[in-house]
């Protein structure tokens, strides 16, 4: 087992390419032993951040600490990290064994130790029977395992993974995801994973760092970023189907506050806890996740809507509803009987309305 107890700290990190600020005042603490994912769309600075951590790129400002040690200027091979790239970057002319043994040979480890360390990792990844092959003679999934194995053999203090599954088909991706999660559970090595795939991020991570334009937007557990997204960017980036956003206004209701939009009135009660005086209420967007909207009888948090589209996914059916020009998606059981064009009552689970300030896009409650 590696040195699992290594906390990684990024402080005021900057990296510029000409006019582009790829990493923009990034502050991030990656707790020892945790699996942290940098999540965001293409170009948001994830890879640059990972390369800065690895030492493959130089920061234009800021510091990186591993435990108490300032590693900002330490060369990559002295950082105790191992990186797994999207394209695997295996040496094509070397056998699987030699690929995996490479870093240990550079360290002049005894042959017997190299054999046993490579052998053990190869067994753990079920590639023990492939050690004499060359990368060209392996499937994509097997190559990916070799790339992981090569990183594991080093027993790094930190694992860095840059979209390692993006060249695999959907089924294999899902399997590798589970494998990496098992590996992390047994090794407990601090891991930093880069992806633009929100589902991958949510299933794998202890902590998710959502990035945009080189900046950190939100940092928290899967539960926190999904359940309490800090703005509409995070709210709509995480979750499938996308969170529905309906623009409207807040009003003082019969019992607390109500959200009002064309064709829709949702009594939010007093628990909405909006810390603003009456009259100061901004234009808001109500965010509704499909799993919080069901079809059935009318109630204080229900509205009439027209069924526009049905999307069965096997375990559930997503029902796209039209309401006053807006679209809301509801989730029903696969055997729920509903047809396109039908008028229905949609009900929002109490306490599950997300509210955002339209002007700033920030979360209100
Ligand atoms: P992707 O998921 O597409 O890899 P990313 O989130 O990893 O994207 P980066 O690769 O870190 O993003 O790039 C961040 C920004 O910096 C982008 O605008 C990119 O065009 C720019 N950039 C990255 N590397 C360079 C470079 N070597 N020279 C110039 N600009 C660069």
Boltz pocket constraint, residues with backbone or C-beta under 6 A from the ligand:
constraints:
  - pocket:
      binder: B
      contacts: [[A, 17], [A, 20], [A, 21], [A, 22], [A, 40], [A, 41], [A, 42], [A, 43], [A, 44], [A, 45], [A, 46], [A, 47], [A, 48], [A, 49], [A, 196]]
      max_distance: 6.0
